[in-house]
Amino acid sequence: MKKIAFILVMALQIAACTEVGSDEWCSDMDTKAKGDWTANEAKDYAKHCIF
C-alpha cells in the first residue's frame, strides 16, 4: 500500500512540473476546459501562448 501511495505522489509531482509558458503547458491548457481555468491561468495563457 505504501508503494502505491509513493508512486501516486511521485506522478503528481512530475505532472505539476510543467513550466508556465512552455509548449507543453500551452498544450495542456488547450485541452483543459476554459471554464476550469483560473484568472491567473487565463492571464498566463494570453501572455505566453497567444502574444
mmCIF entry with sequence, helices, sheets and N, C-alpha, C, O atoms, coordinates in Angstrom:
data_MODEL
# 
_entry.id   MODEL 
# 
_entity.id                         1 
_entity.type                       polymer 
_entity.pdbx_number_of_molecules   1 
# 
_entity_poly.entity_id                      1 
_entity_poly.type                           'polypeptide(L)' 
_entity_poly.nstd_linkage                   no 
_entity_poly.nstd_monomer                   no 
_entity_poly.pdbx_seq_one_letter_code       MKKIAFILVMALQIAACTEVGSDEWCSDMDTKAKGDWTANEAKDYAKHCIF 
_entity_poly.pdbx_seq_one_letter_code_can   MKKIAFILVMALQIAACTEVGSDEWCSDMDTKAKGDWTANEAKDYAKHCIF 
_entity_poly.pdbx_strand_id                 A 
# 
loop_
_entity_poly_seq.entity_id 
_entity_poly_seq.num 
_entity_poly_seq.mon_id 
_entity_poly_seq.hetero 
1 1  MET n 
1 2  LYS n 
1 3  LYS n 
1 4  ILE n 
1 5  ALA n 
1 6  PHE n 
1 7  ILE n 
1 8  LEU n 
1 9  VAL n 
1 10 MET n 
1 11 ALA n 
1 12 LEU n 
1 13 GLN n 
1 14 ILE n 
1 15 ALA n 
1 16 ALA n 
1 17 CYS n 
1 18 THR n 
1 19 GLU n 
1 20 VAL n 
1 21 GLY n 
1 22 SER n 
1 23 ASP n 
1 24 GLU n 
1 25 TRP n 
1 26 CYS n 
1 27 SER n 
1 28 ASP n 
1 29 MET n 
1 30 ASP n 
1 31 THR n 
1 32 LYS n 
1 33 ALA n 
1 34 LYS n 
1 35 GLY n 
1 36 ASP n 
1 37 TRP n 
1 38 THR n 
1 39 ALA n 
1 40 ASN n 
1 41 GLU n 
1 42 ALA n 
1 43 LYS n 
1 44 ASP n 
1 45 TYR n 
1 46 ALA n 
1 47 LYS n 
1 48 HIS n 
1 49 CYS n 
1 50 ILE n 
1 51 PHE n 
# 
_struct_asym.id          A 
_struct_asym.entity_id   1 
# 
loop_
_struct_conf.conf_type_id 
_struct_conf.id 
_struct_conf.pdbx_PDB_helix_id 
_struct_conf.beg_label_comp_id 
_struct_conf.beg_label_asym_id 
_struct_conf.beg_label_seq_id 
_struct_conf.pdbx_beg_PDB_ins_code 
_struct_conf.end_label_comp_id 
_struct_conf.end_label_asym_id 
_struct_conf.end_label_seq_id 
_struct_conf.pdbx_end_PDB_ins_code 
_struct_conf.beg_auth_comp_id 
_struct_conf.beg_auth_asym_id 
_struct_conf.beg_auth_seq_id 
_struct_conf.end_auth_comp_id 
_struct_conf.end_auth_asym_id 
_struct_conf.end_auth_seq_id 
_struct_conf.pdbx_PDB_helix_class 
_struct_conf.details 
_struct_conf.pdbx_PDB_helix_length 
HELX_P HELX_P1 AA1 LYS A 2  ? ALA A 15 ? LYS A 2  ALA A 15 1 ? 14 
HELX_P HELX_P2 AA2 ASP A 23 ? THR A 31 ? ASP A 23 THR A 31 1 ? 9  
HELX_P HELX_P3 AA3 LYS A 34 ? ASP A 36 ? LYS A 34 ASP A 36 5 ? 3  
HELX_P HELX_P4 AA4 ALA A 39 ? TYR A 45 ? ALA A 39 TYR A 45 1 ? 7  
HELX_P HELX_P5 AA5 ALA A 46 ? ILE A 50 ? ALA A 46 ILE A 50 3 ? 5  
# 
_struct_conf_type.id          HELX_P 
_struct_conf_type.criteria    ? 
_struct_conf_type.reference   ? 
# 
loop_
_atom_site.group_PDB 
_atom_site.id 
_atom_site.type_symbol 
_atom_site.label_atom_id 
_atom_site.label_alt_id 
_atom_site.label_comp_id 
_atom_site.label_asym_id 
_atom_site.label_entity_id 
_atom_site.label_seq_id 
_atom_site.pdbx_PDB_ins_code 
_atom_site.Cartn_x 
_atom_site.Cartn_y 
_atom_site.Cartn_z 
_atom_site.occupancy 
_atom_site.B_iso_or_equiv 
_atom_site.pdbx_formal_charge 
_atom_site.auth_seq_id 
_atom_site.auth_comp_id 
_atom_site.auth_asym_id 
_atom_site.auth_atom_id 
_atom_site.pdbx_PDB_model_num 
ATOM 1   N N  . MET A 1 1  ? 0.825   -1.192 0.000   1.00 0.00 ? 1  MET A N  1 
ATOM 2   C CA . MET A 1 1  ? 0.000   0.000  0.000   1.00 0.00 ? 1  MET A CA 1 
ATOM 3   C C  . MET A 1 1  ? 0.871   1.258  0.000   1.00 0.00 ? 1  MET A C  1 
ATOM 4   O O  . MET A 1 1  ? 0.536   2.250  -0.647  1.00 0.00 ? 1  MET A O  1 
ATOM 5   N N  . LYS A 1 2  ? 1.990   1.212  0.730   1.00 0.00 ? 2  LYS A N  1 
ATOM 6   C CA . LYS A 1 2  ? 2.870   2.375  0.773   1.00 0.00 ? 2  LYS A CA 1 
ATOM 7   C C  . LYS A 1 2  ? 3.513   2.629  -0.583  1.00 0.00 ? 2  LYS A C  1 
ATOM 8   O O  . LYS A 1 2  ? 3.747   3.777  -0.959  1.00 0.00 ? 2  LYS A O  1 
ATOM 9   N N  . LYS A 1 3  ? 3.798   1.556  -1.318  1.00 0.00 ? 3  LYS A N  1 
ATOM 10  C CA . LYS A 1 3  ? 4.401   1.717  -2.640  1.00 0.00 ? 3  LYS A CA 1 
ATOM 11  C C  . LYS A 1 3  ? 3.438   2.414  -3.591  1.00 0.00 ? 3  LYS A C  1 
ATOM 12  O O  . LYS A 1 3  ? 3.848   3.275  -4.370  1.00 0.00 ? 3  LYS A O  1 
ATOM 13  N N  . ILE A 1 4  ? 2.175   2.051  -3.534  1.00 0.00 ? 4  ILE A N  1 
ATOM 14  C CA . ILE A 1 4  ? 1.176   2.666  -4.404  1.00 0.00 ? 4  ILE A CA 1 
ATOM 15  C C  . ILE A 1 4  ? 1.042   4.151  -4.076  1.00 0.00 ? 4  ILE A C  1 
ATOM 16  O O  . ILE A 1 4  ? 0.991   4.984  -4.981  1.00 0.00 ? 4  ILE A O  1 
ATOM 17  N N  . ALA A 1 5  ? 0.985   4.486  -2.794  1.00 0.00 ? 5  ALA A N  1 
ATOM 18  C CA . ALA A 1 5  ? 0.885   5.882  -2.383  1.00 0.00 ? 5  ALA A CA 1 
ATOM 19  C C  . ALA A 1 5  ? 2.113   6.664  -2.843  1.00 0.00 ? 5  ALA A C  1 
ATOM 20  O O  . ALA A 1 5  ? 1.987   7.797  -3.308  1.00 0.00 ? 5  ALA A O  1 
ATOM 21  N N  . PHE A 1 6  ? 3.286   6.074  -2.718  1.00 0.00 ? 6  PHE A N  1 
ATOM 22  C CA . PHE A 1 6  ? 4.517   6.729  -3.146  1.00 0.00 ? 6  PHE A CA 1 
ATOM 23  C C  . PHE A 1 6  ? 4.499   6.993  -4.642  1.00 0.00 ? 6  PHE A C  1 
ATOM 24  O O  . PHE A 1 6  ? 4.872   8.077  -5.090  1.00 0.00 ? 6  PHE A O  1 
ATOM 25  N N  . ILE A 1 7  ? 4.067   6.004  -5.416  1.00 0.00 ? 7  ILE A N  1 
ATOM 26  C CA . ILE A 1 7  ? 4.010   6.155  -6.870  1.00 0.00 ? 7  ILE A CA 1 
ATOM 27  C C  . ILE A 1 7  ? 3.030   7.254  -7.258  1.00 0.00 ? 7  ILE A C  1 
ATOM 28  O O  . ILE A 1 7  ? 3.315   8.044  -8.158  1.00 0.00 ? 7  ILE A O  1 
ATOM 29  N N  . LEU A 1 8  ? 1.890   7.314  -6.598  1.00 0.00 ? 8  LEU A N  1 
ATOM 30  C CA . LEU A 1 8  ? 0.915   8.360  -6.896  1.00 0.00 ? 8  LEU A CA 1 
ATOM 31  C C  . LEU A 1 8  ? 1.465   9.746  -6.578  1.00 0.00 ? 8  LEU A C  1 
ATOM 32  O O  . LEU A 1 8  ? 1.276   10.682 -7.355  1.00 0.00 ? 8  LEU A O  1 
ATOM 33  N N  . VAL A 1 9  ? 2.137   9.881  -5.456  1.00 0.00 ? 9  VAL A N  1 
ATOM 34  C CA . VAL A 1 9  ? 2.719   11.164 -5.075  1.00 0.00 ? 9  VAL A CA 1 
ATOM 35  C C  . VAL A 1 9  ? 3.775   11.592 -6.083  1.00 0.00 ? 9  VAL A C  1 
ATOM 36  O O  . VAL A 1 9  ? 3.816   12.758 -6.477  1.00 0.00 ? 9  VAL A O  1 
ATOM 37  N N  . MET A 1 10 ? 4.613   10.682 -6.496  1.00 0.00 ? 10 MET A N  1 
ATOM 38  C CA . MET A 1 10 ? 5.659   10.997 -7.467  1.00 0.00 ? 10 MET A CA 1 
ATOM 39  C C  . MET A 1 10 ? 5.051   11.375 -8.822  1.00 0.00 ? 10 MET A C  1 
ATOM 40  O O  . MET A 1 10 ? 5.539   12.293 -9.482  1.00 0.00 ? 10 MET A O  1 
ATOM 41  N N  . ALA A 1 11 ? 4.012   10.691 -9.232  1.00 0.00 ? 11 ALA A N  1 
ATOM 42  C CA . ALA A 1 11 ? 3.369   11.006 -10.510 1.00 0.00 ? 11 ALA A CA 1 
ATOM 43  C C  . ALA A 1 11 ? 2.754   12.403 -10.475 1.00 0.00 ? 11 ALA A C  1 
ATOM 44  O O  . ALA A 1 11 ? 2.832   13.136 -11.460 1.00 0.00 ? 11 ALA A O  1 
ATOM 45  N N  . LEU A 1 12 ? 2.149   12.775 -9.363  1.00 0.00 ? 12 LEU A N  1 
ATOM 46  C CA . LEU A 1 12 ? 1.572   14.114 -9.242  1.00 0.00 ? 12 LEU A CA 1 
ATOM 47  C C  . LEU A 1 12 ? 2.651   15.188 -9.266  1.00 0.00 ? 12 LEU A C  1 
ATOM 48  O O  . LEU A 1 12 ? 2.450   16.251 -9.853  1.00 0.00 ? 12 LEU A O  1 
ATOM 49  N N  . GLN A 1 13 ? 3.771   14.928 -8.647  1.00 0.00 ? 13 GLN A N  1 
ATOM 50  C CA . GLN A 1 13 ? 4.856   15.901 -8.636  1.00 0.00 ? 13 GLN A CA 1 
ATOM 51  C C  . GLN A 1 13 ? 5.428   16.082 -10.033 1.00 0.00 ? 13 GLN A C  1 
ATOM 52  O O  . GLN A 1 13 ? 5.744   17.201 -10.437 1.00 0.00 ? 13 GLN A O  1 
ATOM 53  N N  . ILE A 1 14 ? 5.562   15.000 -10.762 1.00 0.00 ? 14 ILE A N  1 
ATOM 54  C CA . ILE A 1 14 ? 6.092   15.088 -12.122 1.00 0.00 ? 14 ILE A CA 1 
ATOM 55  C C  . ILE A 1 14 ? 5.108   15.832 -13.020 1.00 0.00 ? 14 ILE A C  1 
ATOM 56  O O  . ILE A 1 14 ? 5.519   16.644 -13.849 1.00 0.00 ? 14 ILE A O  1 
ATOM 57  N N  . ALA A 1 15 ? 3.829   15.566 -12.864 1.00 0.00 ? 15 ALA A N  1 
ATOM 58  C CA . ALA A 1 15 ? 2.817   16.219 -13.689 1.00 0.00 ? 15 ALA A CA 1 
ATOM 59  C C  . ALA A 1 15 ? 2.745   17.710 -13.401 1.00 0.00 ? 15 ALA A C  1 
ATOM 60  O O  . ALA A 1 15 ? 2.408   18.491 -14.291 1.00 0.00 ? 15 ALA A O  1 
ATOM 61  N N  . ALA A 1 16 ? 3.049   18.115 -12.194 1.00 0.00 ? 16 ALA A N  1 
ATOM 62  C CA . ALA A 1 16 ? 2.960   19.519 -11.819 1.00 0.00 ? 16 ALA A CA 1 
ATOM 63  C C  . ALA A 1 16 ? 4.214   20.300 -12.180 1.00 0.00 ? 16 ALA A C  1 
ATOM 64  O O  . ALA A 1 16 ? 4.297   21.490 -11.879 1.00 0.00 ? 16 ALA A O  1 
ATOM 65  N N  . CYS A 1 17 ? 5.181   19.671 -12.811 1.00 0.00 ? 17 CYS A N  1 
ATOM 66  C CA . CYS A 1 17 ? 6.458   20.315 -13.085 1.00 0.00 ? 17 CYS A CA 1 
ATOM 67  C C  . CYS A 1 17 ? 6.499   21.079 -14.397 1.00 0.00 ? 17 CYS A C  1 
ATOM 68  O O  . CYS A 1 17 ? 7.554   21.601 -14.760 1.00 0.00 ? 17 CYS A O  1 
ATOM 69  N N  . THR A 1 18 ? 5.400   21.163 -15.115 1.00 0.00 ? 18 THR A N  1 
ATOM 70  C CA . THR A 1 18 ? 5.444   21.904 -16.367 1.00 0.00 ? 18 THR A CA 1 
ATOM 71  C C  . THR A 1 18 ? 5.542   23.389 -16.063 1.00 0.00 ? 18 THR A C  1 
ATOM 72  O O  . THR A 1 18 ? 4.805   23.919 -15.231 1.00 0.00 ? 18 THR A O  1 
ATOM 73  N N  . GLU A 1 19 ? 6.450   24.041 -16.743 1.00 0.00 ? 19 GLU A N  1 
ATOM 74  C CA . GLU A 1 19 ? 6.696   25.461 -16.518 1.00 0.00 ? 19 GLU A CA 1 
ATOM 75  C C  . GLU A 1 19 ? 5.653   26.288 -17.256 1.00 0.00 ? 19 GLU A C  1 
ATOM 76  O O  . GLU A 1 19 ? 5.331   26.013 -18.412 1.00 0.00 ? 19 GLU A O  1 
ATOM 77  N N  . VAL A 1 20 ? 5.139   27.284 -16.588 1.00 0.00 ? 20 VAL A N  1 
ATOM 78  C CA . VAL A 1 20 ? 4.148   28.162 -17.192 1.00 0.00 ? 20 VAL A CA 1 
ATOM 79  C C  . VAL A 1 20 ? 4.765   28.828 -18.415 1.00 0.00 ? 20 VAL A C  1 
ATOM 80  O O  . VAL A 1 20 ? 5.852   29.403 -18.344 1.00 0.00 ? 20 VAL A O  1 
ATOM 81  N N  . GLY A 1 21 ? 4.064   28.743 -19.525 1.00 0.00 ? 21 GLY A N  1 
ATOM 82  C CA . GLY A 1 21 ? 4.539   29.340 -20.761 1.00 0.00 ? 21 GLY A CA 1 
ATOM 83  C C  . GLY A 1 21 ? 5.268   28.378 -21.680 1.00 0.00 ? 21 GLY A C  1 
ATOM 84  O O  . GLY A 1 21 ? 5.539   28.714 -22.832 1.00 0.00 ? 21 GLY A O  1 
ATOM 85  N N  . SER A 1 22 ? 5.588   27.193 -21.193 1.00 0.00 ? 22 SER A N  1 
ATOM 86  C CA . SER A 1 22 ? 6.263   26.214 -22.048 1.00 0.00 ? 22 SER A CA 1 
ATOM 87  C C  . SER A 1 22 ? 5.271   25.663 -23.073 1.00 0.00 ? 22 SER A C  1 
ATOM 88  O O  . SER A 1 22 ? 4.059   25.788 -22.900 1.00 0.00 ? 22 SER A O  1 
ATOM 89  N N  . ASP A 1 23 ? 5.786   25.059 -24.126 1.00 0.00 ? 23 ASP A N  1 
ATOM 90  C CA . ASP A 1 23 ? 4.914   24.477 -25.150 1.00 0.00 ? 23 ASP A CA 1 
ATOM 91  C C  . ASP A 1 23 ? 4.007   23.406 -24.561 1.00 0.00 ? 23 ASP A C  1 
ATOM 92  O O  . ASP A 1 23 ? 2.838   23.298 -24.932 1.00 0.00 ? 23 ASP A O  1 
ATOM 93  N N  . GLU A 1 24 ? 4.553   22.612 -23.638 1.00 0.00 ? 24 GLU A N  1 
ATOM 94  C CA . GLU A 1 24 ? 3.758   21.554 -23.001 1.00 0.00 ? 24 GLU A CA 1 
ATOM 95  C C  . GLU A 1 24 ? 2.631   22.155 -22.163 1.00 0.00 ? 24 GLU A C  1 
ATOM 96  O O  . GLU A 1 24 ? 1.506   21.656 -22.174 1.00 0.00 ? 24 GLU A O  1 
ATOM 97  N N  . TRP A 1 25 ? 2.941   23.224 -21.442 1.00 0.00 ? 25 TRP A N  1 
ATOM 98  C CA . TRP A 1 25 ? 1.934   23.891 -20.609 1.00 0.00 ? 25 TRP A CA 1 
ATOM 99  C C  . TRP A 1 25 ? 0.829   24.457 -21.478 1.00 0.00 ? 25 TRP A C  1 
ATOM 100 O O  . TRP A 1 25 ? -0.348  24.317 -21.147 1.00 0.00 ? 25 TRP A O  1 
ATOM 101 N N  . CYS A 1 26 ? 1.188   25.098 -22.592 1.00 0.00 ? 26 CYS A N  1 
ATOM 102 C CA . CYS A 1 26 ? 0.184   25.651 -23.507 1.00 0.00 ? 26 CYS A CA 1 
ATOM 103 C C  . CYS A 1 26 ? -0.698  24.537 -24.067 1.00 0.00 ? 26 CYS A C  1 
ATOM 104 O O  . CYS A 1 26 ? -1.911  24.712 -24.181 1.00 0.00 ? 26 CYS A O  1 
ATOM 105 N N  . SER A 1 27 ? -0.110  23.404 -24.415 1.00 0.00 ? 27 SER A N  1 
ATOM 106 C CA . SER A 1 27 ? -0.884  22.270 -24.919 1.00 0.00 ? 27 SER A CA 1 
ATOM 107 C C  . SER A 1 27 ? -1.833  21.735 -23.857 1.00 0.00 ? 27 SER A C  1 
ATOM 108 O O  . SER A 1 27 ? -2.981  21.401 -24.151 1.00 0.00 ? 27 SER A O  1 
ATOM 109 N N  . ASP A 1 28 ? -1.346  21.654 -22.616 1.00 0.00 ? 28 ASP A N  1 
ATOM 110 C CA . ASP A 1 28 ? -2.201  21.195 -21.515 1.00 0.00 ? 28 ASP A CA 1 
ATOM 111 C C  . ASP A 1 28 ? -3.375  22.143 -21.303 1.00 0.00 ? 28 ASP A C  1 
ATOM 112 O O  . ASP A 1 28 ? -4.496  21.704 -21.045 1.00 0.00 ? 28 ASP A O  1 
ATOM 113 N N  . MET A 1 29 ? -3.114  23.440 -21.412 1.00 0.00 ? 29 MET A N  1 
ATOM 114 C CA . MET A 1 29 ? -4.183  24.417 -21.235 1.00 0.00 ? 29 MET A CA 1 
ATOM 115 C C  . MET A 1 29 ? -5.181  24.357 -22.386 1.00 0.00 ? 29 MET A C  1 
ATOM 116 O O  . MET A 1 29 ? -6.372  24.594 -22.184 1.00 0.00 ? 29 MET A O  1 
ATOM 117 N N  . ASP A 1 30 ? -4.707  24.042 -23.598 1.00 0.00 ? 30 ASP A N  1 
ATOM 118 C CA . ASP A 1 30 ? -5.610  23.904 -24.738 1.00 0.00 ? 30 ASP A CA 1 
ATOM 119 C C  . ASP A 1 30 ? -6.608  22.772 -24.526 1.00 0.00 ? 30 ASP A C  1 
ATOM 120 O O  . ASP A 1 30 ? -7.756  22.865 -24.961 1.00 0.00 ? 30 ASP A O  1 
ATOM 121 N N  . THR A 1 31 ? -6.175  21.703 -23.857 1.00 0.00 ? 31 THR A N  1 
ATOM 122 C CA . THR A 1 31 ? -7.062  20.564 -23.636 1.00 0.00 ? 31 THR A CA 1 
ATOM 123 C C  . THR A 1 31 ? -7.948  20.743 -22.409 1.00 0.00 ? 31 THR A C  1 
ATOM 124 O O  . THR A 1 31 ? -8.972  20.073 -22.276 1.00 0.00 ? 31 THR A O  1 
ATOM 125 N N  . LYS A 1 32 ? -7.559  21.640 -21.519 1.00 0.00 ? 32 LYS A N  1 
ATOM 126 C CA . LYS A 1 32 ? -8.342  21.885 -20.302 1.00 0.00 ? 32 LYS A CA 1 
ATOM 127 C C  . LYS A 1 32 ? -9.542  22.766 -20.648 1.00 0.00 ? 32 LYS A C  1 
ATOM 128 O O  . LYS A 1 32 ? -9.417  23.708 -21.430 1.00 0.00 ? 32 LYS A O  1 
ATOM 129 N N  . ALA A 1 33 ? -10.703 22.459 -20.066 1.00 0.00 ? 33 ALA A N  1 
ATOM 130 C CA . ALA A 1 33 ? -11.912 23.235 -20.327 1.00 0.00 ? 33 ALA A CA 1 
ATOM 131 C C  . ALA A 1 33 ? -11.699 24.686 -19.892 1.00 0.00 ? 33 ALA A C  1 
ATOM 132 O O  . ALA A 1 33 ? -11.194 24.943 -18.799 1.00 0.00 ? 33 ALA A O  1 
ATOM 133 N N  . LYS A 1 34 ? -12.080 25.621 -20.742 1.00 0.00 ? 34 LYS A N  1 
ATOM 134 C CA . LYS A 1 34 ? -11.867 27.042 -20.457 1.00 0.00 ? 34 LYS A CA 1 
ATOM 135 C C  . LYS A 1 34 ? -12.591 27.480 -19.177 1.00 0.00 ? 34 LYS A C  1 
ATOM 136 O O  . LYS A 1 34 ? -12.129 28.396 -18.496 1.00 0.00 ? 34 LYS A O  1 
ATOM 137 N N  . GLY A 1 35 ? -13.694 26.854 -18.847 1.00 0.00 ? 35 GLY A N  1 
ATOM 138 C CA . GLY A 1 35 ? -14.432 27.182 -17.631 1.00 0.00 ? 35 GLY A CA 1 
ATOM 139 C C  . GLY A 1 35 ? -13.695 26.770 -16.369 1.00 0.00 ? 35 GLY A C  1 
ATOM 140 O O  . GLY A 1 35 ? -14.013 27.257 -15.284 1.00 0.00 ? 35 GLY A O  1 
ATOM 141 N N  . ASP A 1 36 ? -12.714 25.879 -16.491 1.00 0.00 ? 36 ASP A N  1 
ATOM 142 C CA . ASP A 1 36 ? -11.954 25.406 -15.341 1.00 0.00 ? 36 ASP A CA 1 
ATOM 143 C C  . ASP A 1 36 ? -10.675 26.204 -15.113 1.00 0.00 ? 36 ASP A C  1 
ATOM 144 O O  . ASP A 1 36 ? -9.955  25.948 -14.148 1.00 0.00 ? 36 ASP A O  1 
ATOM 145 N N  . TRP A 1 37 ? -10.383 27.164 -15.984 1.00 0.00 ? 37 TRP A N  1 
ATOM 146 C CA . TRP A 1 37 ? -9.179  27.975 -15.836 1.00 0.00 ? 37 TRP A CA 1 
ATOM 147 C C  . TRP A 1 37 ? -9.357  28.974 -14.705 1.00 0.00 ? 37 TRP A C  1 
ATOM 148 O O  . TRP A 1 37 ? -10.450 29.500 -14.492 1.00 0.00 ? 37 TRP A O  1 
ATOM 149 N N  . THR A 1 38 ? -8.283  29.229 -13.987 1.00 0.00 ? 38 THR A N  1 
ATOM 150 C CA . THR A 1 38 ? -8.303  30.306 -13.003 1.00 0.00 ? 38 THR A CA 1 
ATOM 151 C C  . THR A 1 38 ? -7.976  31.607 -13.736 1.00 0.00 ? 38 THR A C  1 
ATOM 152 O O  . THR A 1 38 ? -7.547  31.586 -14.890 1.00 0.00 ? 38 THR A O  1 
ATOM 153 N N  . ALA A 1 39 ? -8.180  32.731 -13.063 1.00 0.00 ? 39 ALA A N  1 
ATOM 154 C CA . ALA A 1 39 ? -7.867  34.028 -13.672 1.00 0.00 ? 39 ALA A CA 1 
ATOM 155 C C  . ALA A 1 39 ? -6.368  34.113 -13.988 1.00 0.00 ? 39 ALA A C  1 
ATOM 156 O O  . ALA A 1 39 ? -5.983  34.647 -15.028 1.00 0.00 ? 39 ALA A O  1 
ATOM 157 N N  . ASN A 1 40 ? -5.540  33.597 -13.112 1.00 0.00 ? 40 ASN A N  1 
ATOM 158 C CA . ASN A 1 40 ? -4.097  33.631 -13.341 1.00 0.00 ? 40 ASN A CA 1 
ATOM 159 C C  . ASN A 1 40 ? -3.708  32.762 -14.529 1.00 0.00 ? 40 ASN A C  1 
ATOM 160 O O  . ASN A 1 40 ? -2.843  33.142 -15.320 1.00 0.00 ? 40 ASN A O  1 
ATOM 161 N N  . GLU A 1 41 ? -4.338  31.601 -14.660 1.00 0.00 ? 41 GLU A N  1 
ATOM 162 C CA . GLU A 1 41 ? -4.046  30.733 -15.791 1.00 0.00 ? 41 GLU A CA 1 
ATOM 163 C C  . GLU A 1 41 ? -4.441  31.405 -17.103 1.00 0.00 ? 41 GLU A C  1 
ATOM 164 O O  . GLU A 1 41 ? -3.706  31.321 -18.087 1.00 0.00 ? 41 GLU A O  1 
ATOM 165 N N  . ALA A 1 42 ? -5.588  32.068 -17.123 1.00 0.00 ? 42 ALA A N  1 
ATOM 166 C CA . ALA A 1 42 ? -6.030  32.754 -18.330 1.00 0.00 ? 42 ALA A CA 1 
ATOM 167 C C  . ALA A 1 42 ? -5.073  33.881 -18.701 1.00 0.00 ? 42 ALA A C  1 
ATOM 168 O O  . ALA A 1 42 ? -4.749  34.068 -19.874 1.00 0.00 ? 42 ALA A O  1 
ATOM 169 N N  . LYS A 1 43 ? -4.627  34.625 -17.706 1.00 0.00 ? 43 LYS A N  1 
ATOM 170 C CA . LYS A 1 43 ? -3.676  35.716 -17.946 1.00 0.00 ? 43 LYS A CA 1 
ATOM 171 C C  . LYS A 1 43 ? -2.356  35.163 -18.480 1.00 0.00 ? 43 LYS A C  1 
ATOM 172 O O  . LYS A 1 43 ? -1.801  35.689 -19.445 1.00 0.00 ? 43 LYS A O  1 
ATOM 173 N N  . ASP A 1 44 ? -1.859  34.106 -17.849 1.00 0.00 ? 44 ASP A N  1 
ATOM 174 C CA . ASP A 1 44 ? -0.592  33.499 -18.279 1.00 0.00 ? 44 ASP A CA 1 
ATOM 175 C C  . ASP A 1 44 ? -0.705  32.896 -19.674 1.00 0.00 ? 44 ASP A C  1 
ATOM 176 O O  . ASP A 1 44 ? 0.236   32.978 -20.463 1.00 0.00 ? 44 ASP A O  1 
ATOM 177 N N  . TYR A 1 45 ? -1.851  32.289 -19.982 1.00 0.00 ? 45 TYR A N  1 
ATOM 178 C CA . TYR A 1 45 ? -2.073  31.719 -21.313 1.00 0.00 ? 45 TYR A CA 1 
ATOM 179 C C  . TYR A 1 45 ? -2.026  32.818 -22.371 1.00 0.00 ? 45 TYR A C  1 
ATOM 180 O O  . TYR A 1 45 ? -1.366  32.679 -23.401 1.00 0.00 ? 45 TYR A O  1 
ATOM 181 N N  . ALA A 1 46 ? -2.729  33.899 -22.104 1.00 0.00 ? 46 ALA A N  1 
ATOM 182 C CA . ALA A 1 46 ? -2.739  35.007 -23.056 1.00 0.00 ? 46 ALA A CA 1 
ATOM 183 C C  . ALA A 1 46 ? -1.336  35.581 -23.223 1.00 0.00 ? 46 ALA A C  1 
ATOM 184 O O  . ALA A 1 46 ? -0.924  35.899 -24.338 1.00 0.00 ? 46 ALA A O  1 
ATOM 185 N N  . LYS A 1 47 ? -0.610  35.713 -22.132 1.00 0.00 ? 47 LYS A N  1 
ATOM 186 C CA . LYS A 1 47 ? 0.724   36.323 -22.170 1.00 0.00 ? 47 LYS A CA 1 
ATOM 187 C C  . LYS A 1 47 ? 1.725   35.435 -22.895 1.00 0.00 ? 47 LYS A C  1 
ATOM 188 O O  . LYS A 1 47 ? 2.504   35.931 -23.709 1.00 0.00 ? 47 LYS A O  1 
ATOM 189 N N  . HIS A 1 48 ? 1.722   34.132 -22.619 1.00 0.00 ? 48 HIS A N  1 
ATOM 190 C CA . HIS A 1 48 ? 2.769   33.250 -23.111 1.00 0.00 ? 48 HIS A CA 1 
ATOM 191 C C  . HIS A 1 48 ? 2.401   32.459 -24.367 1.00 0.00 ? 48 HIS A C  1 
ATOM 192 O O  . HIS A 1 48 ? 3.277   32.109 -25.158 1.00 0.00 ? 48 HIS A O  1 
ATOM 193 N N  . CYS A 1 49 ? 1.120   32.178 -24.552 1.00 0.00 ? 49 CYS A N  1 
ATOM 194 C CA . CYS A 1 49 ? 0.737   31.287 -25.641 1.00 0.00 ? 49 CYS A CA 1 
ATOM 195 C C  . CYS A 1 49 ? 0.102   32.024 -26.828 1.00 0.00 ? 49 CYS A C  1 
ATOM 196 O O  . CYS A 1 49 ? 0.105   31.513 -27.948 1.00 0.00 ? 49 CYS A O  1 
ATOM 197 N N  . ILE A 1 50 ? -0.433  33.204 -26.590 1.00 0.00 ? 50 ILE A N  1 
ATOM 198 C CA . ILE A 1 50 ? -1.083  33.940 -27.672 1.00 0.00 ? 50 ILE A CA 1 
ATOM 199 C C  . ILE A 1 50 ? -0.182  35.061 -28.176 1.00 0.00 ? 50 ILE A C  1 
ATOM 200 O O  . ILE A 1 50 ? 0.069   35.166 -29.377 1.00 0.00 ? 50 ILE A O  1 
ATOM 201 N N  . PHE A 1 51 ? 0.302   35.894 -27.268 1.00 0.00 ? 51 PHE A N  1 
ATOM 202 C CA . PHE A 1 51 ? 1.105   37.060 -27.662 1.00 0.00 ? 51 PHE A CA 1 
ATOM 203 C C  . PHE A 1 51 ? 2.561   36.762 -27.709 1.00 0.00 ? 51 PHE A C  1 
ATOM 204 O O  . PHE A 1 51 ? 3.361   37.642 -28.024 1.00 0.00 ? 51 PHE A O  1 
# 
